[in-house]
Structures are given as C-alpha cells and as structure tokens.
C-alpha cells in the first residue's frame, strides 16, 4: 500500500475497525483467546518451548534467539527477524518453518506437524495473532553500538606513548626493548643471555630466508669483530632473493594461495602462479605494505593492462571455486565466492572474522550485516578468470605509438595515390591490358581484408596469405574476413604452408609441427547494407584433404566440437590443403559478399595459411567424386559378372536410424543402430548419359549376424522398396529431376514369397529376401523401364532403399550402359570421352588470385565503369596489376605487418563480470533484501557520525575496489591503523614464534588481547613512519635485545611466567615444511635456485618449496606432513605438530636418505679422515662444529656401523665406509637441532 | 592385541637421565602413559594424541564407515516403494527435474530388482544383496536422511564434515581430536580407497584442526600401504636401533639445553613410536595370518569383491588394534555401465547394470564384516555405517538411470549400541523426499559422537574467531535409534 497517495483520513477510517480490537493490549475477543488457548498454545508448549522459551534459555537450549513463550517474543522474533507478520501467514517466518518450506528452518525439526495444525496457525496469524500471554523476558535484539564498538582496543587510533623508562638501560638496544624490559622489571623476571654468534647467524638466516648459512658464512660472521657485523648480515639477507621466497610463502598462507579450484574436479589453474611470483617479487623489492595491499585489492583497476597489477589481484581469486555449477547452484556459489574474497580480506589484512556476518550481524564485533554486503558490493564486478596480459605493457605501448606515428605518412601517400593517380592509371590499364588477361585457374586465392585471432597476432602478407607472428596458443580462434563480388561460390580451400620459421617446419605451431583445426565456421553477409539478409553460417561439408591423421579426420571439423578436428601427423613439414564445400545452395549476394572465416584451433594453430574459393556453379563434391569414379571405372568393370557393370562411388549415405559409412571403394557399410525398419538414402554421381540398369550387390561379412548379408539375427533382410531419382549435376541445367521407372530383372536368389518383383509393388512390407541362402553375397538387378537416364554435365543419383525386416550390412551399387555396339546407330560417343563441361577442381589445381575476376565483376556491375562505391575495393584489386600502386599499397600493409606484437601471458586473476549484490537475509540467496551499494566497515571509518557506509574516503568517483584499497590503507580515515597493527604482529610472530596478539587473524572481541599493546602500536607506527617498508621493520626487530636472547629458562622466569608472555627468552623454533625440504636439498648440495615460473610437482625436483604445486585435492604429502596448511581459508598460524610419521619420513624415505647420501659425498673428499668428514657434515647440517663429545659419539657410531656392514656382507666391505658415513649423516638430518633453530 | 609395554625393545640410558631431568621417570611408567604426561613447564599436553576421557560413558569404541561412493539408489536397495512398481511410467507428483545434476524425466521408474522381506524384522531388501539381507536384524535403517548438496564432491564433503564449505575437519578427525588414540603405534583415523573418490582428500581432511588428527590413507592400488613404513633394505634392525640410540642421545642433550620446550621431548618419542609403527602397522595390515574360513567369508577368493573384502577385513583388524575411525570408499564395480571409477555407484545411465556390478563388489564383504564383528564380540563396541553421499531420484534419468537426490536416502547403521532390526524415518510414498523423522547429516553425526561418548555441542575447536563443531549449528542426537 502506498502511504503517500492515499488520503490520510481514508487510512484512518479504514483502520479504525480493525485496530480498535487491538488498540488496547487486553481487548482481545473472547473467541480469539479461546482459539489461541485451544489450538495454538498447547502446540507451542509441546513442540516449541523446548528450544524457544525462557526455560530453554536457562537450560542453554535456546535456539536462534527466538522466544515463543511470550507474545512479545513472538512479535520480536529471533536472530532472523520477526516470527510473524500479523494478518499475513504467507509472509510469516513461523509459517515458512512450520510448512517446511525452507530446508534450513524446518520446524519442529524432527517431524512436520499435521496439516490441520499448520492450518490453525495460519488462521491464527490471519486473525492478527491474538495472544494473551504477558511477559517481556525477551532480550531485545543486540543492537550494534558503533561508538562503543570503536572503543575496542584494535579499532582505536594507534597509541602514541613514548617508550617507557627502564632501570637496566644497559640492556636496551632499541626502543622495542624498553617496552619489553619495563614489563619484565615490574614482574621480576629477567631476560635471557644473548645467544651465541654461531647460533645467531643460523637464526637470522632461517628467519629471513628459510635457509641455513654455509659453514663459510658462519665462520666469516663469527670471526668478524666489527661492531656492525650483525647489521651487515641482516642487510645482506634482506637483499637476498631468498628473502622474498621465504616471506612470500608466509603471505601465501595468509591468503589461502592454491593453484586449483577445489571441489568436484579441482580444476587446475595454470595461470595462478603469477600471483605467487608477484608476491615474491614484491617482498624482494620491498614495495610499501600499503601499496602491496592496494595492489592486491585493485591492482588491475589502478593500472589497467599492467602485468603486475593483474598478477596482484590474483589475491582475490585464489580461493576455492566449484568446477561444476548448475543453474540451481549458480547464485549461491557466486555469493560463496564473494564470501571467500571478503573472509580472506578480513582475516589476512584486518584480523577480522567477516565470514559470520554473511548471515547475521556479527555476534561479537561491531559489524552489522549491511557493512558486510557493502564490502561485497565493492566486489560486485569481480570474477575469476584467465586474462591475457602483455608483460611489458608500457614498453609495448611506447613501441606501438612509435609505430603508429610512422604509419601516418605511409597512409597519406596511399590516399594521395588513390585519389590522384589511380583513376587515370586504371582507365589506361583497363583499355590496354585488361582485355588480354585471363584467369583460368579453378581456385582463386582470397585477399583478406582483416585477420584477427583470440590469442595470436596475425598479419596479412602481400600475397594474401595470413601469418601468425606471435602469441601462439594451445586454443585459438582465427577470424579472417574477405570480400568478393562473385556469386555462385560452392567451395573453399584452405592451404597451410610449411616453413623453416615454424617448429619442425610446421605447418602447425605445436612442438612437432602439427595442429588441430577443430572447427570451421564461414559466415556470409551481404556487402550491400540495403540487403536485409541476416548474416548466416554456411552449411558445409568436408570434401577432401591432402592427408588426414588417424582419428583426426576432416569430418570432425564440422561436428561442432572444437576438441575434435583435422590434424596431419605424421605428415608434418610439408604443405597441406583441405577443401570444404557448401552443402546446398551456392553462396554470394548481389552487390558483393563478405565471408567471415572462423577457424577454431584446438591443439595449436598454423603458422601460415591461405584461403581460396571456388566459384563455379557446380556441386564440387559430386564433381570430385565423379572424377574419382571415372578413374576407377575400368578397374571396376572387371568385377562385374553380368555385363559391363560400372561401380558407382557413393558420396553420401544416410539412414533413418542406422549409421552408415561410405568406404573408400564407394561401397556403403552399416556401422551401427540397425533397426527392423529403415530407409537408406544414398547419393552418387555419374557422368554416363545412357544408364540402363542398376545392380545392387549385398555383401556378406564376418561382422554381420550369421555373416549377413542382412542384419536380422539369421543374416537375412527384406528390401521392401526402391526409388531412384536422377537430377542434373550442373546447377545451371534447366532439366527437371526424374523419378526413374524400374523393372525387376534378376537376382542371385529369391526367397520363397520374397521375390524381386515385390520390391516394386509400392508396398514396403513385401520385398526381396534371400533365406535360406544367407552367409554369402547376393545381387539384384533393376533396369530402367523406358529411356536411358543421364544428363549433360553429369547426373546426381539418389537411391532410396526401404528395408522392412532389417537392412543389409554392406552394399555396392553399379550401373550399366549399353555397350557401344548395342546402341549403334544412336549417339555412340565412346565411353572414355569425358564430357568437356565437367571440370574438376582438385586440391592440386593451380591457384590464381581473385583480383582479376573481382575487377571484371565490378565492371560488369557498373556496365564497364567503376561505380563510386566500388572505388576503394577496385583499387585494392588493381594493386596487383600496377607496380606503383602495389608499392604504395604494400608499404601500408607491410608496415601493419611489422606492428609490435607483445608477448601475451595468461594469468589467473580478476575479470569483469558478476552482478549486483543484495543483502541476503540469513545469507540465503532466495531471501534478498535491498541492493547493496559499495561501502566499508563503519567501525573503521574514523567518524563519529558515519552511520551509512560512504562511497570512498577520498569522495572521488573511483572504482569501488580502488576505494576499498584506499580505505583499507588509510591511517587517519580508514582501516590503515588496524592494517599496520595486524602486519606488525605477523612479523613479530614469524620472528618469535608467536605474536604479541596470539590470534594473528583475529583482532576482534573473540581474539586474544596483545601482551604488549604499546609495543604493538609502536611497531605499527614505525611501520607506517618507515613508509610501510617491511625490511626496515625487520631490521628494527632483529637488532633488538629481546630478539638477541637465547633460549635459557631460569627457574624464576618459568615459575613467574610459564608461558613466556613477557618475552624473557626466544625459544627454539621448528622450521616450517618448506624450510625443512629446502634445507635438506641445500645440505645435499643440490638446491637449484631458479626462481619463478610454473609450479613443479615433484618433491625431488631440487627447486625451493615455494614453487611446489599447490593443488587443493592433492597437496604434496611431505609438505602437509610437516604442517603445510590446507589452503581453503586465511591461515595466520600453521601450528606445529610432532608425529611419528614425520620420523618415518626422515628415517626411511628415499628422499631423506638420498640427501644424506649427497651430504656424505660432499664431505667425503679423497683422503679425508672419517672424523674430519663428519665434522664437516655437522657444520653443513647444523651450522656449527660438533663438540668433542659429539664428535667422539659420531665417530664411534660410524665405526660400529662400518663393522656391522662388513660383517653382514663381506663383499660390501669395500664400500662400507661410505655407507656407514651416509648412515651417520642421516642421523644429523634427523636430529631435533636440524629442524629446531635457536 | 598389542601390549604397549613390551613393544619398544629400546633401552636408551642417556635418555633416561634426560627424562629424569624433565621430571619423568622412565622405569616407572609404560610408554603409552608416559606420552600423556604434561611437561613441567608447557601449557599444552605433550601428546595431543594421548587417549582422552570422553564426556560420558561411551557405547561404541570405534566406527567403520562403508562409504558407497557415487551414491546407491535407496529405491533399489533398502527403501521399498511398491508405488513405483505399480505406477511405473506415470508422472511423478511433485517432481523437480532440477533435483539432481542432470535433468530427470519426471516419470516414475520402478525398481528393476525383486524385493523380499528378510529376517525377524521383516525388512525389505532388494535382490541386490543376497548377503547383506541375511544381516538385517543387526541393522538400524535410517530411511529419512537428507542433505543439501546435489553433486558428489560437495555432498561427500557435507556428509563427512557436516558442512559443504571445504576446509572443515571430517568426522574422523573430530573423533581423533576428541578422544585421542588408543593404540599409540597406529593412527586413530584410517581411510581406505582405490580410485580416489570425487572430492578427494577434502572428504577426509583434518581441515583447520592440527595435522595431528589427519587420516592415514591406505591406497588399495599401492603395494606399500604406508609411506616410508619400512626400514631401508640395506639396514638391519640392529643398525636402526643403534641409529635411534645415538639420535636419542644427541636429541636428549639438545632438549636439556631447552628445558621448557616440551615439544622437543615429544619429538624424541616420535622416533621411538615410528620405530614401533614399523612393526605394528604392517602387522595390522597383514591378512595372511587370517584363517582360510575368514578369507572365504570376506570373499577374498571372489575376484568381484576381493578388494573391498580385503579392506573390510583390514578394518576389523584395525578395530581390534584400537583404531577409532575407519572409512572405506568402495571402489569400482566389475561391469562397465558408463559409470566412472571415482563414483562407482553413480547409475545415471542404467541403474540395474550399475548396481548389480557395485553390489557384487561390496555385498559379501560388508555382510562378512558384520557377521565377523558379531562373532568376535566386537559389534557392540563397533559402529558400522553403510551409505552413500545422497540417494537417487524416483523418476528416471533417460529411461533406465536415476539422477542424484539429496532430499531423501537411506543410511544403515549396525552395532555400537544401535537398535537391531529397526527402521527409523521414512520417505514419501515414492521415496522422493524424506518425510517422517527427517535426519539431517548433523543429526547423524551428533548420534555417532554420542555413542562414542562425546557431546557434539561440547566438542568444539576455536578457529578464526569461532568455536566450530562437527555439527555446525545443528544436530540432535536421535535417541529413538539407540538400543
């Protein structure tokens, strides 16, 4: 009802009678109360109170915050809003629940109430839900108080206090230490002694690079007594490329990085690794953290077309995404996708749990649901996908504009020539040269007007061929446009050319020179815009190719599946051609035609190709076949037993149900789908002009039941009917098609009751059969009753065979002409003479360019003159006949061909798409509230009055994602202060093993409070002050006395602060899975430091672990065993487990044993003493020399092992030393010290 | 059964000194109990896998979940619907062609199998299960299962993790988290599979729980079931023990220098456990010691069901050895019917052909497992669950197949304190949707946890600011099916 248009008084009047009854609380009609008491209350009490009452609340059984034991409770409703809408049962949530209309709220949950009871509730609500129950024991819905919310420690501005004063200022090395020491002094705990230099360098290496120092690096540092020795090491490590790999991996945890979609098929995302590489590069380059964040949220928008920008937003789409989506699940999955982006952003950047706000206001933090949807709306236009990007975009743009600049003068020259010189030159040429020119070739090469591809860069060569100049891709579509003035186009030919510039000389661009033409569409459209015909794809049929690869036949080009198509393996390295004919009418519009060729390549395209057409009004397919038939004719004659029969090459064979195939010899084979009744329709062509009879041979074969020839279970068949139609092959012929009148002549055998005359009786039920003579070949002959058949220019024959009781498996058709002698006196042309009018274009036929014929057509159209509208195209055609014109024209074209073509890269990142975002009640897509507009979390807008999400702090009309990035990073007006806190805490956590806030992804109410809030804020402030440079903050932390501490644990400290909340020691840290594997590889001397690129999938590949494939359904067992996380959500803390299976892997796995073996080979230099070798191995593995005691034990162990080995197998004694040394090295790799760094 | 005390065979004097220094006396306790001890200064128990006390006295000690990968049709197995037989080919009232993954015909399809009542309970079973039908009096049939997802991977994730959101821990991981491991020489949670089911390790993930609680997977296609379980060929037992001795020595010294780091002690013990696992795990998986009668019972001499038979027999052996949660993903059937190996029961094209082959691969071993557990007195303490990730449509897909149907299907339970020969809940007259006593997957999980002595509302794990449960925000224990 519209409140604004209905007069006030009317509303008043209308409502009086209704409202009156409820105006005062207690005036409820007695019968209504009775209804409630009898029908409603008992049900509520019996079925609902258990979970929805004050008592339930007491028993901690209250569900959904809903109370149904008071009237107020019913009206207020629970977490998801009011339970009833008075007077409107169909809009009342209570009814939805009782009716079980929503699978998520089916009430009562165990069993639906009887229908009559449900109807009572509907009636009750219709009455206005009369309810005498008193009581207000309903806590009002929690209302989020933003002002109060901003008082939460992490939402407050950063504390600006100066570092506190301390007593023992001698210990202090940096301001950080004051915050720590002050608290320690108050609590009476004391810092641990500094760690030794030997241990310190190992700690620094692992902390910053995830790799151990070499013995030489340890020595150099230990012996460097300069005051800045340690500082120099930190600088060196921060500058090392290994730093970005290690810290990048930390960030990849936080952003749930993986390279596949998870769910049903876990689709792999080959272009996903660019994001991983970007993170590593960004870390190494130390790009400011605020910029790092903005790039990940909106890099693609900040710098459109930029490689780094596109890589960075890989952040948004790194989450899981189902591969199979049905119409039913599409919308829900879209909101899931947005939720994944938001939850990750919340956890990784702001330390906030946003996921729960999808369905209701945050239960603990001051985040209302509409804030969630405001953020979601900022991502509305963001989808997953592959994007092609030019890596050197800026440079390419520059080159392109330079290229464009050079094109200007060339185009001007062309224009000048065309307007000033062309008309006179053309007239002269037309008069002098044109009459003498002829174009006899069947095929005309087409001169494209444009050539574009989805991925490849295409260029047009002066001869009209199309070249791929860059960016070949597995899957690609070439779109080539040509125009012609000719009509009667019947066929097209595609030539693909080999060339030295292609892999294995081409013609394809796959590594072996092959290609797959998966699909071909040719769209014809009139050039004359006045013709209103809609552009339509021509119906094509495949005619012939120079060669067809097994399972890659030319027919597959036209099957509408781009995956199947034409290939040429193993015949690569040479030119190939294929011909497709138009199936049906010829093509060509009055006034000119544009053909658009769409060639879809599946397994790489071709390097150079040329298109030609055939514009003779003749069925090319039949013509080609006729030529083949003629060639074989003589051979075939010998086969015929009964007179000079000539086998017909069938060209097409179709049946109502059966699958028919035409064999190479022109016979027809049934390959499947046999049925009781069927009609075979076969087409063939003949050049003979006096056909007198047809012979059908039905052939037996092993593949048929009882060897056939029929397909019924006993090998029989019934040919019920036969119709033969003859029509002229030449489309220009005016002769009408003829249905031939037939008479049955003879058969090899006639079944009793199934004689050949039955075939022609017009009744398909009666016919010719061969029982009991199955299992052998049969034939039947029908003669033409009347004049012999055959047209000038060739005849197309259509033979329709109706079978009643199963068809035949294999059939050959032959025709007969009267022998020359038999028809002497009549027109006795010798058989061998081909009718001159039949011209057969073959694949090898010469190709001429289309230019001459086009000019002739233009002139024909303009009655000897070039019409104004035809000027430009005529000039194009003319350039082929005038050298100066050609030079001017080709100057432009050649320049175009040299246009800089950037190398495009496929990146899995954000793409445009998606649709409006609505606030979803209870997070359900079927329960939409208003459309959401982009905005932010109000609690993180530094404004007391801000109650509505605002567009952007900078108030500009920026893209919502750019605005989001600005809000996230803006310290004063946005979330920047929280962003800095969260990151400073992460850095502390990775350096010390746990954070100042021990829940690094949760800085909300439910998260832990910081042990040292002032310190955290100091670090955050320093991060911001230092230009958001992480490397600067690393150094500040690492230079502090608190970081330099060892792992001592005095009794006093342990008693007073068992959890080390005061940071009185820096405990040894278990290195992460990546560092364990990388260290094993580096200790084995095998680490390959190649950076970046597609993921590696083998554990043994000696690249750093950050480059290992992350496939959600198949994580690498070694990595997960050592706690690499499931990449489904942001991970702030991996946790460290200790498992016997880890021990098994280090003791027994071929990988660990191989690394031990390699370590042994590194240290066992010729002539070295075992003890010395072991000492070296110890230094490599653990970055320190063994103590005397350790050395003695290792040596003793080695000797014992050697002895055992020799004893077990005397033959192995010679190698016993090496094996024993390997075994000893393995122990080093298994030690706690190897995986725990002090 | 194993005796933990005598398995070690490792006497490591230096370590003893070390343990003393940590307040632990080696001589005074068995290894298994030693693992429960808290370190003196650490806030966390040393061993998260130590057996933990349940919330209340459990009925069941172990669960064996026979996962019928690909989703068998309830209408052709356990949920007899005469209406389908009489109204074959007619329009299915209320049919929604989008119920499943493809589109259905809307026409009722009868079950191609013969149905008979079996056992004292008179339970209807189709002719697919000549063996399982002999065991019906041991089973509780829940005919009113339903869940949300209508495709294999998400539904399997929902079925095992209680929610369709990937990244949540599976039931087995929750149980291990809640109860720890009874036999420290073996993992508590074991998954057996052949072709990896659709959804892969997302179905048995430990999710956000520590990796400690993750499943050990045994791939039936592999020769060596557990990675690196065998000592290197060239190494003798004595050599390995000497290795461990020196390792313990070096690690002991290292741990002494870090007196408040309990994890270092745990790591020392993990090597000893690993050493014992090398014997215990292959022994548990070695079925060559089983009698010929047992082998025949499980169908090991029958090619059609040999793989599943071996898996079921191993499951029993694992239960005997204290493993808590075992899940077997039934692999491919024998006859090709167009279904795919990673979802063998997925009879889209031809339910008859498909189900005959899948039943042939699973019927005898599943029945044998129930009989065998019963005869060994283990069925009361072992809960066996049989079922797929959803049911199938009452109307046909094409003419002979059935599409996915998450709105109603049957799951069987036996043992572990469930009622015997009992039917609970029902679908409508066409078996299209669960109607009476609907059981959501959260309810089923709540019930299983309850039988294991765990209150599903108390078994929580704080992650990402929320206390998560296996039962998400739902779940009721189905008291009516408990014996």
Interface residues (C-beta under 8 A of the other chain):
Chain A: X103 X106 X109 X110 X111 X112 X262 X263 X264 X265 X266 X320 X322 X324 X326 X327 X328 X329 X336 X347 X353 X355 X356 X364 X999 X1001 X1002 X1004 X1006 X1007 X1047 X1049 X1054 X1058 X1059 X1060 X1065 X1067 X1068 X1070 X1112 X1113 X1114 X1115 X1117 X1120 X1121 X1123 X1126 X1128 X1129 X1130 X1135 X1136 X1137 X1138 X1139 X1140 X1141 X1142 X1143 X1144 X1145 X1147 X1148 X1149 X1153 X1190 X1193 X1194 X1197 X1200 X1201 X1204 X1205 X1208 X1219 X1223 X1226 X1227 X1230 X1231 X1232 X1233 X1236
Chain B: X41 X43 X48 X98 X101 X146 X148 X150 X151 X152 X153 X154 X165 X166 X167 X187 X196 X198 X199 X200 X201 X202 X205 X206 X207 X208 X210 X211 X212 X214 X216 X226 X227 X228 X229 X230 X231 X232 X234 X235 X236 X238 X239 X240 X242 X243 X246 X247 X249 X250 X251 X253 X254 X255 X257 X258 X259 X260 X261 X263 X264 X266 X267 X268 X270 X271 X273 X274 X275 X277 X278 X435 X436 X437 X438 X440 X464 X465 X466 X476
